Amino acid sequence: MIYHYHGRISWQKRRGNGYINSYKDVEFISRAEGIEQMNKDVVFLMQIMSYNGLTSSKIVNFKVSEIYEQKALGRSFYYKEENNE
């Protein structure tokens, strides 16, 4: 399935010897069924980071922290098995 999510991303930015905690509410599309799957997919996290302009080397601990709304959009045929007859 392909899902449309409305949720919150959070990250920390290094500043001196400490960190500044930040968050932002965003909307995105994913094939993942939950937060655990999203946070394990490095390519997905990099896409969300670059889309939101968070490409600095000082950004650490980037993750999807909350999901407010999940809406199914349709089925994905990307991994559909082919019948080789």
C-alpha positions in Angstrom: 0.0 0.0 0.0 1.0 3.6 -0.5 0.1 5.9 2.4 -0.2 9.7 2.8 1.0 10.8 6.2 0.6 14.0 8.3 3.2 13.8 11.1 6.0 15.4 12.9 9.7 15.2 12.2 12.3 16.0 14.9 16.0 16.5 14.9 18.9 17.9 16.9 21.4 20.5 15.8 24.8 20.6 17.3 25.8 23.9 18.8 29.0 24.1 20.8 29.0 21.3 23.3 25.2 20.9 23.3 22.2 20.3 21.1 19.2 22.4 20.1 16.0 20.3 19.7 13.8 21.1 16.8 10.6 19.8 15.2 8.3 20.5 12.3 4.9 19.2 11.1 5.0 17.9 7.6 3.1 15.8 5.1 4.7 13.0 3.0 4.0 9.8 1.1 5.5 6.5 2.0 5.1 2.7 1.5 6.0 2.2 5.2 3.2 1.0 7.5 4.6 2.6 10.7 7.1 4.9 12.3 9.6 2.0 12.9 9.8 1.2 9.2 10.2 4.8 8.3 13.0 5.4 10.7 14.9 2.3 9.5 14.8 3.5 5.8 17.9 5.7 5.3 17.0 6.8 1.8 13.5 7.9 2.9 14.9 9.9 5.8 17.5 11.6 3.5 14.7 12.5 1.0 12.7 14.2 3.8 15.8 15.9 5.1 16.7 17.4 1.8 13.1 18.4 1.0 13.0 20.4 4.2 16.5 21.9 3.8 18.1 20.0 6.6 21.3 19.0 4.8 23.8 20.5 7.2 26.5 18.3 8.8 25.4 19.6 12.2 22.0 17.9 12.0 21.9 14.7 14.1 19.2 12.3 15.4 16.7 13.0 12.6 13.6 10.9 12.8 9.9 10.8 12.3 8.6 11.2 15.8 4.8 11.2 15.5 2.1 10.4 13.0 -1.1 12.4 13.3 -3.0 11.0 10.3 -2.5 8.1 8.0 -4.5 7.7 4.8 -4.3 4.9 2.3 -3.9 6.1 -1.3 -3.7 2.9 -3.3 -1.7 -0.2 -4.0 1.9 -0.2 -5.2 2.8 -2.4 -8.1 6.5 -1.8 -7.8 7.1 -5.2 -6.1 4.5 -7.1 -8.1 5.7 -10.6 -9.0 5.7 -11.5 -12.7 4.4 -14.8 -14.0 7.1 -16.2 -16.3 5.3 -18.9 -18.2 
